[in-house]
């Protein structure tokens, strides 16, 4: 073994979709902090994951930027509100600014570039990671990089297992498995 090469210790993470998982889904783009409502149990759930040694990474499509409805600064303000509500527990935020009708991007879920960037940045072992989302595209993005998924809520009319009601139940599932 080359003495200059130090094997990297791989860590684990939970990738989190935003709207419908961490904050209330309101049926339209959520980009104003006053409309950004953190769901019940989210801070406690994230705290439990941190105690269990997980990095926390938010991965969210934000197509309204490409459509000119809001800016990246607006997204950052919502993420600041989420961090404040959760005691600064989230390790990273990634968001895709594109929309298929305006521009293509490998960042946008169901593609997996947001997850790939976090895997490289945090030296993650995908086999120890989870993706929690409320859409099939979230599960597909995770699967593309070998990350297990948990679908939350009933917004997607697809068969998927495991499927739970919300983030607290997803965290319970992770901590038991």
C-alpha positions in Angstrom: 0.0 0.0 0.0 1.3 3.4 -0.9 2.1 5.2 2.4 0.9 8.5 1.0 -2.6 7.2 0.4 -4.7 7.3 3.5 -7.9 5.3 3.2 -10.9 7.6 3.7 -13.3 6.7 6.5 -16.7 6.5 4.9 -19.6 8.1 6.8 -23.4 7.9 6.5 -26.1 10.4 5.7 -29.8 10.9 5.3 -30.7 12.8 2.1 -33.9 14.8 2.7 -36.3 16.2 0.1 -37.7 19.5 1.3 -41.3 20.3 0.4 -43.7 17.8 1.9 -41.0 16.2 4.0 -39.4 19.0 6.1 -41.9 21.8 5.4 -45.6 22.0 4.6 -46.5 21.3 1.0 -48.9 24.2 0.0 -49.7 23.2 -3.6 -47.5 25.9 -5.1 -43.9 27.0 -4.9 -42.7 27.7 -1.4 -40.2 30.5 -1.6 -41.3 33.1 0.9 -40.2 32.6 4.5 -43.7 33.5 5.8 -45.1 30.6 3.7 -42.3 28.2 4.8 -43.8 26.2 7.7 -41.6 23.5 9.3 -43.6 20.3 9.8 -44.3 19.0 13.3 -41.6 16.6 14.6 -39.0 17.7 12.1 -36.5 19.3 14.6 -36.7 16.3 16.9 -36.4 13.8 14.1 -33.3 15.5 12.7 -31.8 15.6 16.2 -32.3 11.8 16.5 -30.5 11.2 13.2 -27.6 13.4 14.3 -27.3 11.6 17.6 -27.2 8.3 15.5 -24.2 9.7 13.5 -25.9 10.7 10.3 -24.9 13.7 8.2 -28.1 15.6 7.1 -28.3 16.8 3.5 -31.3 18.5 1.9 -31.7 17.9 -1.8 -34.5 19.8 -3.5 -35.7 20.8 -6.9 -36.5 24.5 -7.2 -37.8 24.9 -10.7 -39.4 28.3 -9.8 -35.9 29.8 -10.2 -35.7 28.8 -13.9 -39.2 30.0 -14.4 -38.3 33.4 -13.0 -40.8 33.2 -10.1 -38.1 33.6 -7.4 -34.4 33.7 -6.9 -31.7 31.6 -5.3 -31.6 34.2 -2.5 -35.2 33.4 -1.7 -34.4 29.7 -1.4 -31.5 30.5 0.9 -33.8 32.6 3.2 -36.2 29.6 3.5 -33.2 27.3 4.2 -32.0 29.8 6.9 -35.5 29.6 8.5 -35.3 25.8 8.5 -31.8 25.8 10.0 -33.0 28.1 12.8 -36.0 25.9 13.5 -33.8 22.8 13.7 -30.9 24.3 15.6 -28.4 24.3 12.7 -28.4 20.5 12.4 -28.5 20.3 8.6 -25.0 19.8 7.1 -25.7 20.9 3.6 -28.3 22.2 1.2 -28.3 21.4 -2.5 -30.9 22.7 -4.9 -31.6 22.3 -8.6 -32.6 25.6 -10.3 -33.7 24.1 -13.6 -37.0 23.1 -15.0 -37.3 20.7 -18.0 -39.4 23.3 -20.0 -36.6 25.9 -19.5 -33.3 24.1 -19.1 -31.9 20.6 -18.4 -29.8 19.7 -15.5 -28.3 16.5 -14.0 -28.9 18.1 -10.6 -32.6 17.9 -10.9 -34.2 14.8 -9.4 -34.8 12.1 -10.6 -31.2 12.6 -11.7 -28.6 12.2 -8.9 -25.9 14.8 -9.2 -27.0 16.6 -6.0 -26.5 13.3 -4.1 -23.3 12.5 -5.9 -21.9 15.9 -4.9 -22.7 15.3 -1.3 -21.3 11.7 -1.4 -18.0 13.1 -2.6 -18.0 16.1 -0.3 -18.8 14.1 2.9 -17.0 10.8 1.9 -20.3 8.9 2.2 -20.9 5.2 1.9 -24.1 5.0 -0.2 -24.9 1.6 1.4 -25.1 3.4 4.8 -27.3 6.2 3.5 -31.0 6.8 3.1 -33.2 9.1 0.9 -36.4 10.4 2.4 -38.8 12.0 0.0 -42.5 12.3 -0.9 -42.1 11.7 -4.7 -41.1 8.8 -6.9 -38.4 11.0 -8.4 -36.8 11.3 -4.9 -36.6 7.5 -4.7 -35.2 7.2 -8.2 -32.4 9.7 -7.5 -31.4 7.7 -4.4 -31.5 4.4 -6.2 -29.3 5.8 -9.0 -26.4 6.1 -6.5 -27.2 3.0 -4.4 -29.0 4.8 -1.5 -32.0 3.1 0.1 -35.3 5.1 0.0 -38.3 5.8 2.2 -41.3 7.3 0.7 -43.4 9.5 2.9 -47.0 10.6 2.6 -49.6 9.7 0.1 -49.0 12.4 -2.6 -47.6 9.8 -5.1 -49.9 7.1 -6.4 -47.1 4.5 -6.7 -46.5 1.3 -4.9 -43.3 1.7 -2.8 -41.9 0.1 0.3 -41.1 1.2 2.8 -43.7 3.9 2.8 -44.6 5.9 6.0 -46.7 8.8 7.0 -44.1 11.4 7.7 -40.5 12.2 8.7 -40.8 11.1 12.3 -42.0 7.6 11.1 -39.2 7.5 8.5 -36.6 8.3 11.1 -38.1 5.6 13.4 -37.7 3.1 10.4 -34.1 4.1 9.8 -33.1 3.8 13.5 -34.7 0.4 13.7 -33.0 -0.9 10.5 
